[in-house]
Amino acid sequence: MKGFHLALLLLCSLVVLAFGSSKNLPILSFDEGYTHLFGDNNLIILRDGKSVHLTLDARTVYLHGYFSASIKLPSDYTAGVVVAFYMSNGDMYEKNHDELDFEFLGNIRGKDWRIQTNIYGNGSTKVGREERYGLWFDPSEDSHQYSILWTQSQIIFYVDDVPIREIQRTEAMGGDFPSKPMSLYATIWDGSDWATNGGKYRVNYKYAPYMAKFSDLVLHGCTVDPIEHTSKKCDNAASSLKIPNGITIQQRIKMVNFRNKYMTYSYCYDRVRYHSPPSECVLDPQEAEHLRAFDPVTFGGSRRRRGNRHHHRASHSEATSI
């Protein structure tokens, strides 16, 4: 529906320009007066450059599967910049949407990018299931693969085939576990209010344009009719030897090592936000000790409260593209 509203707005603008031509006002080409922000093939510029065709159709939605992209992030000063690779159904379920997020948070010059993963189910945005990590490489120097496996019972986030986070569905989660069809998105946007040190450092457009490169896209899952929510094609993610269907013993060792070395925040251990961790949390003594050493206030149970370092950002359906 949001795409439909955009189409009406753009069409009205073009009509105003055409009306102005009767008073000898100049008619602009589309590229001179407008920028194609999103919509892919839903906007077609005609040969004269002054007319466009706008179309409204149903985007592809998926119910479970494996989704992956090779991403190279912007370099230099990137504070406030957020690059996201995520799944959402916010346009279909505005009040009870689901979401699976890879968010890449920029930084000031000399400081590293950080990754944040998050899940929402049934509009549970106030619960907050964020985790945040550093990386063992510079994601702006070369492309790396980031992947999400989503099944009826688990969600796994991967970086270069190394699982970095696993969520097992529990009965107590109820609708908080994402279970409705979602579309896949890739965005870059201005998150100055929260992305870098809680908003201390903001996007500086002197360093623009900020460019993120996406390639090697994989969409392997069950496509669903967006209106009827019935399956049109279901590819079992476990049917291909190239698609992960869980975590191997060797991968679990790598995941443990990653989390004990690079994780800088997990809601499961945040004693300021949660007196008791949510039901899906599986607490690990090594992770707990690692996080206490990193931030004894948040993870050590101290009564002294710091500022909100893990500020809840706007839902991607509300985000503004750069």
Secondary structure, DSSP 8 states (H G I E B T S, - for coil): -HHHHHHHHHHHHHHHHHHHGGGT-----HHHH----S-GGGEEE-TTSS-EEE------EEEEEEEEEEEE---S--TTEEEEEEEE-TTT-SSS--EEEEEEE--STTS--EEEEEEE-TT-TTT---EEE--SS-TTTS-EEEEEEE-SSEEEEEETTEEEEEEE--GGGGGGS--S-BEEEEEEEE-TTTTTGGGTS---GGG-----EEEEEEEEEEEE-TTT--EEEE--GGGSTTS--S--HHHHHHHHHHHHHHEEEEGGG-TTT-SS--TT----HHHHHHHHHH-HHHHHT-S-----TT-----GGG--B-
